[in-house]
Amino acid sequence: MLTVCIFCSSCATVFGGHVNTYQRTRPKDGEPQRRVRVGALIADVILFWPGTIVDFATGAIYKPAPNEASKQENFKTL
């Protein structure tokens, strides 16, 4: 039981919140790549590097999808 808890304890999985479908699904050819949460990646590598594998497998290491409101706002400022 302790081993399972240790292997499931990765920073982005524990502290990253709900993982949505945008984070779980791989982008298709021609689609923009998902952005990695750099802070969680560094914490995983420093604290417990096998946690990095768990985060990438669950998709928790990736940032959530940008919402439409921020996309429109960025378009207006250009």
Chimera marker file (.cmm) of the C-alpha trace (Angstrom):
<marker_set name="trace">
<marker id="1" x="0.000" y="0.000" z="0.000" r="1" g="1" b="0" radius="0.5"/>
<marker id="2" x="2.863" y="2.378" z="0.822" r="1" g="1" b="0" radius="0.5"/>
<marker id="3" x="4.520" y="1.649" z="-2.516" r="1" g="1" b="0" radius="0.5"/>
<marker id="4" x="1.329" y="2.483" z="-4.404" r="1" g="1" b="0" radius="0.5"/>
<marker id="5" x="0.988" y="5.763" z="-2.478" r="1" g="1" b="0" radius="0.5"/>
<marker id="6" x="4.582" y="6.704" z="-3.257" r="1" g="1" b="0" radius="0.5"/>
<marker id="7" x="4.242" y="5.961" z="-6.966" r="1" g="1" b="0" radius="0.5"/>
<marker id="8" x="0.955" y="7.851" z="-7.212" r="1" g="1" b="0" radius="0.5"/>
<marker id="9" x="2.315" y="10.906" z="-5.444" r="1" g="1" b="0" radius="0.5"/>
<marker id="10" x="3.399" y="13.272" z="-8.135" r="1" g="1" b="0" radius="0.5"/>
<marker id="11" x="3.114" y="17.012" z="-7.916" r="1" g="1" b="0" radius="0.5"/>
<marker id="12" x="0.813" y="17.736" z="-10.841" r="1" g="1" b="0" radius="0.5"/>
<marker id="13" x="-1.452" y="14.767" z="-10.107" r="1" g="1" b="0" radius="0.5"/>
<marker id="14" x="-1.868" y="15.687" z="-6.446" r="1" g="1" b="0" radius="0.5"/>
<marker id="15" x="-1.875" y="19.499" z="-6.639" r="1" g="1" b="0" radius="0.5"/>
<marker id="16" x="-2.915" y="20.163" z="-10.244" r="1" g="1" b="0" radius="0.5"/>
<marker id="17" x="-6.650" y="19.802" z="-9.825" r="1" g="1" b="0" radius="0.5"/>
<marker id="18" x="-9.088" y="18.094" z="-12.162" r="1" g="1" b="0" radius="0.5"/>
<marker id="19" x="-7.619" y="16.667" z="-15.380" r="1" g="1" b="0" radius="0.5"/>
<marker id="20" x="-9.862" y="17.455" z="-18.348" r="1" g="1" b="0" radius="0.5"/>
<marker id="21" x="-10.100" y="15.867" z="-21.795" r="1" g="1" b="0" radius="0.5"/>
<marker id="22" x="-7.854" y="18.546" z="-23.331" r="1" g="1" b="0" radius="0.5"/>
<marker id="23" x="-5.044" y="17.398" z="-21.044" r="1" g="1" b="0" radius="0.5"/>
<marker id="24" x="-5.669" y="13.688" z="-21.634" r="1" g="1" b="0" radius="0.5"/>
<marker id="25" x="-5.941" y="13.599" z="-25.419" r="1" g="1" b="0" radius="0.5"/>
<marker id="26" x="-2.922" y="13.835" z="-27.658" r="1" g="1" b="0" radius="0.5"/>
<marker id="27" x="-2.999" y="16.557" z="-30.291" r="1" g="1" b="0" radius="0.5"/>
<marker id="28" x="-3.442" y="15.404" z="-33.870" r="1" g="1" b="0" radius="0.5"/>
<marker id="29" x="-1.065" y="16.295" z="-36.668" r="1" g="1" b="0" radius="0.5"/>
<marker id="30" x="-1.161" y="20.016" z="-37.327" r="1" g="1" b="0" radius="0.5"/>
<marker id="31" x="-2.735" y="20.888" z="-33.971" r="1" g="1" b="0" radius="0.5"/>
<marker id="32" x="-0.760" y="22.945" z="-31.444" r="1" g="1" b="0" radius="0.5"/>
<marker id="33" x="1.117" y="20.957" z="-28.818" r="1" g="1" b="0" radius="0.5"/>
<marker id="34" x="-0.012" y="20.960" z="-25.200" r="1" g="1" b="0" radius="0.5"/>
<marker id="35" x="2.010" y="23.154" z="-22.845" r="1" g="1" b="0" radius="0.5"/>
<marker id="36" x="3.746" y="21.560" z="-19.853" r="1" g="1" b="0" radius="0.5"/>
<marker id="37" x="3.421" y="22.930" z="-16.316" r="1" g="1" b="0" radius="0.5"/>
<marker id="38" x="7.056" y="23.792" z="-15.761" r="1" g="1" b="0" radius="0.5"/>
<marker id="39" x="6.758" y="24.200" z="-11.985" r="1" g="1" b="0" radius="0.5"/>
<marker id="40" x="5.249" y="20.743" z="-11.562" r="1" g="1" b="0" radius="0.5"/>
<marker id="41" x="7.876" y="19.214" z="-13.843" r="1" g="1" b="0" radius="0.5"/>
<marker id="42" x="10.740" y="20.750" z="-11.867" r="1" g="1" b="0" radius="0.5"/>
<marker id="43" x="9.154" y="19.695" z="-8.558" r="1" g="1" b="0" radius="0.5"/>
<marker id="44" x="8.732" y="16.130" z="-9.843" r="1" g="1" b="0" radius="0.5"/>
<marker id="45" x="12.335" y="15.903" z="-10.983" r="1" g="1" b="0" radius="0.5"/>
<marker id="46" x="13.733" y="17.344" z="-7.744" r="1" g="1" b="0" radius="0.5"/>
<marker id="47" x="11.450" y="15.619" z="-5.229" r="1" g="1" b="0" radius="0.5"/>
<marker id="48" x="10.601" y="12.247" z="-6.762" r="1" g="1" b="0" radius="0.5"/>
<marker id="49" x="11.476" y="11.663" z="-10.406" r="1" g="1" b="0" radius="0.5"/>
<marker id="50" x="9.188" y="8.598" z="-10.937" r="1" g="1" b="0" radius="0.5"/>
<marker id="51" x="6.301" y="10.993" z="-10.278" r="1" g="1" b="0" radius="0.5"/>
<marker id="52" x="7.095" y="12.567" z="-13.634" r="1" g="1" b="0" radius="0.5"/>
<marker id="53" x="6.060" y="9.326" z="-15.336" r="1" g="1" b="0" radius="0.5"/>
<marker id="54" x="2.750" y="9.326" z="-13.471" r="1" g="1" b="0" radius="0.5"/>
<marker id="55" x="2.079" y="12.955" z="-14.394" r="1" g="1" b="0" radius="0.5"/>
<marker id="56" x="2.740" y="12.384" z="-18.086" r="1" g="1" b="0" radius="0.5"/>
<marker id="57" x="0.682" y="9.161" z="-18.084" r="1" g="1" b="0" radius="0.5"/>
<marker id="58" x="-2.339" y="10.867" z="-16.503" r="1" g="1" b="0" radius="0.5"/>
<marker id="59" x="-1.940" y="14.105" z="-18.479" r="1" g="1" b="0" radius="0.5"/>
<marker id="60" x="-1.848" y="16.155" z="-15.273" r="1" g="1" b="0" radius="0.5"/>
<marker id="61" x="1.534" y="17.652" z="-16.232" r="1" g="1" b="0" radius="0.5"/>
<marker id="62" x="-0.080" y="19.576" z="-19.104" r="1" g="1" b="0" radius="0.5"/>
<marker id="63" x="-1.735" y="22.958" z="-18.629" r="1" g="1" b="0" radius="0.5"/>
<marker id="64" x="-5.526" y="23.064" z="-18.986" r="1" g="1" b="0" radius="0.5"/>
<marker id="65" x="-7.021" y="24.340" z="-22.230" r="1" g="1" b="0" radius="0.5"/>
<marker id="66" x="-6.990" y="28.076" z="-22.647" r="1" g="1" b="0" radius="0.5"/>
<marker id="67" x="-10.535" y="29.385" z="-22.402" r="1" g="1" b="0" radius="0.5"/>
<marker id="68" x="-12.224" y="31.115" z="-25.274" r="1" g="1" b="0" radius="0.5"/>
<marker id="69" x="-12.531" y="34.452" z="-23.454" r="1" g="1" b="0" radius="0.5"/>
<marker id="70" x="-8.776" y="34.842" z="-23.119" r="1" g="1" b="0" radius="0.5"/>
<marker id="71" x="-8.314" y="33.906" z="-26.791" r="1" g="1" b="0" radius="0.5"/>
<marker id="72" x="-10.739" y="36.608" z="-27.876" r="1" g="1" b="0" radius="0.5"/>
<marker id="73" x="-9.154" y="39.141" z="-25.542" r="1" g="1" b="0" radius="0.5"/>
<marker id="74" x="-5.697" y="38.398" z="-26.937" r="1" g="1" b="0" radius="0.5"/>
<marker id="75" x="-7.048" y="38.779" z="-30.468" r="1" g="1" b="0" radius="0.5"/>
<marker id="76" x="-8.483" y="42.211" z="-29.649" r="1" g="1" b="0" radius="0.5"/>
<marker id="77" x="-5.165" y="43.472" z="-28.261" r="1" g="1" b="0" radius="0.5"/>
<marker id="78" x="-3.314" y="42.529" z="-31.440" r="1" g="1" b="0" radius="0.5"/>
<link id1="1" id2="2" r="1" g="1" b="0" radius="0.2"/>
<link id1="2" id2="3" r="1" g="1" b="0" radius="0.2"/>
<link id1="3" id2="4" r="1" g="1" b="0" radius="0.2"/>
<link id1="4" id2="5" r="1" g="1" b="0" radius="0.2"/>
<link id1="5" id2="6" r="1" g="1" b="0" radius="0.2"/>
<link id1="6" id2="7" r="1" g="1" b="0" radius="0.2"/>
<link id1="7" id2="8" r="1" g="1" b="0" radius="0.2"/>
<link id1="8" id2="9" r="1" g="1" b="0" radius="0.2"/>
<link id1="9" id2="10" r="1" g="1" b="0" radius="0.2"/>
<link id1="10" id2="11" r="1" g="1" b="0" radius="0.2"/>
<link id1="11" id2="12" r="1" g="1" b="0" radius="0.2"/>
<link id1="12" id2="13" r="1" g="1" b="0" radius="0.2"/>
<link id1="13" id2="14" r="1" g="1" b="0" radius="0.2"/>
<link id1="14" id2="15" r="1" g="1" b="0" radius="0.2"/>
<link id1="15" id2="16" r="1" g="1" b="0" radius="0.2"/>
<link id1="16" id2="17" r="1" g="1" b="0" radius="0.2"/>
<link id1="17" id2="18" r="1" g="1" b="0" radius="0.2"/>
<link id1="18" id2="19" r="1" g="1" b="0" radius="0.2"/>
<link id1="19" id2="20" r="1" g="1" b="0" radius="0.2"/>
<link id1="20" id2="21" r="1" g="1" b="0" radius="0.2"/>
<link id1="21" id2="22" r="1" g="1" b="0" radius="0.2"/>
<link id1="22" id2="23" r="1" g="1" b="0" radius="0.2"/>
<link id1="23" id2="24" r="1" g="1" b="0" radius="0.2"/>
<link id1="24" id2="25" r="1" g="1" b="0" radius="0.2"/>
<link id1="25" id2="26" r="1" g="1" b="0" radius="0.2"/>
<link id1="26" id2="27" r="1" g="1" b="0" radius="0.2"/>
<link id1="27" id2="28" r="1" g="1" b="0" radius="0.2"/>
<link id1="28" id2="29" r="1" g="1" b="0" radius="0.2"/>
<link id1="29" id2="30" r="1" g="1" b="0" radius="0.2"/>
<link id1="30" id2="31" r="1" g="1" b="0" radius="0.2"/>
<link id1="31" id2="32" r="1" g="1" b="0" radius="0.2"/>
<link id1="32" id2="33" r="1" g="1" b="0" radius="0.2"/>
<link id1="33" id2="34" r="1" g="1" b="0" radius="0.2"/>
<link id1="34" id2="35" r="1" g="1" b="0" radius="0.2"/>
<link id1="35" id2="36" r="1" g="1" b="0" radius="0.2"/>
<link id1="36" id2="37" r="1" g="1" b="0" radius="0.2"/>
<link id1="37" id2="38" r="1" g="1" b="0" radius="0.2"/>
<link id1="38" id2="39" r="1" g="1" b="0" radius="0.2"/>
<link id1="39" id2="40" r="1" g="1" b="0" radius="0.2"/>
<link id1="40" id2="41" r="1" g="1" b="0" radius="0.2"/>
<link id1="41" id2="42" r="1" g="1" b="0" radius="0.2"/>
<link id1="42" id2="43" r="1" g="1" b="0" radius="0.2"/>
<link id1="43" id2="44" r="1" g="1" b="0" radius="0.2"/>
<link id1="44" id2="45" r="1" g="1" b="0" radius="0.2"/>
<link id1="45" id2="46" r="1" g="1" b="0" radius="0.2"/>
<link id1="46" id2="47" r="1" g="1" b="0" radius="0.2"/>
<link id1="47" id2="48" r="1" g="1" b="0" radius="0.2"/>
<link id1="48" id2="49" r="1" g="1" b="0" radius="0.2"/>
<link id1="49" id2="50" r="1" g="1" b="0" radius="0.2"/>
<link id1="50" id2="51" r="1" g="1" b="0" radius="0.2"/>
<link id1="51" id2="52" r="1" g="1" b="0" radius="0.2"/>
<link id1="52" id2="53" r="1" g="1" b="0" radius="0.2"/>
<link id1="53" id2="54" r="1" g="1" b="0" radius="0.2"/>
<link id1="54" id2="55" r="1" g="1" b="0" radius="0.2"/>
<link id1="55" id2="56" r="1" g="1" b="0" radius="0.2"/>
<link id1="56" id2="57" r="1" g="1" b="0" radius="0.2"/>
<link id1="57" id2="58" r="1" g="1" b="0" radius="0.2"/>
<link id1="58" id2="59" r="1" g="1" b="0" radius="0.2"/>
<link id1="59" id2="60" r="1" g="1" b="0" radius="0.2"/>
<link id1="60" id2="61" r="1" g="1" b="0" radius="0.2"/>
<link id1="61" id2="62" r="1" g="1" b="0" radius="0.2"/>
<link id1="62" id2="63" r="1" g="1" b="0" radius="0.2"/>
<link id1="63" id2="64" r="1" g="1" b="0" radius="0.2"/>
<link id1="64" id2="65" r="1" g="1" b="0" radius="0.2"/>
<link id1="65" id2="66" r="1" g="1" b="0" radius="0.2"/>
<link id1="66" id2="67" r="1" g="1" b="0" radius="0.2"/>
<link id1="67" id2="68" r="1" g="1" b="0" radius="0.2"/>
<link id1="68" id2="69" r="1" g="1" b="0" radius="0.2"/>
<link id1="69" id2="70" r="1" g="1" b="0" radius="0.2"/>
<link id1="70" id2="71" r="1" g="1" b="0" radius="0.2"/>
<link id1="71" id2="72" r="1" g="1" b="0" radius="0.2"/>
<link id1="72" id2="73" r="1" g="1" b="0" radius="0.2"/>
<link id1="73" id2="74" r="1" g="1" b="0" radius="0.2"/>
<link id1="74" id2="75" r="1" g="1" b="0" radius="0.2"/>
<link id1="75" id2="76" r="1" g="1" b="0" radius="0.2"/>
<link id1="76" id2="77" r="1" g="1" b="0" radius="0.2"/>
<link id1="77" id2="78" r="1" g="1" b="0" radius="0.2"/>
</marker_set>
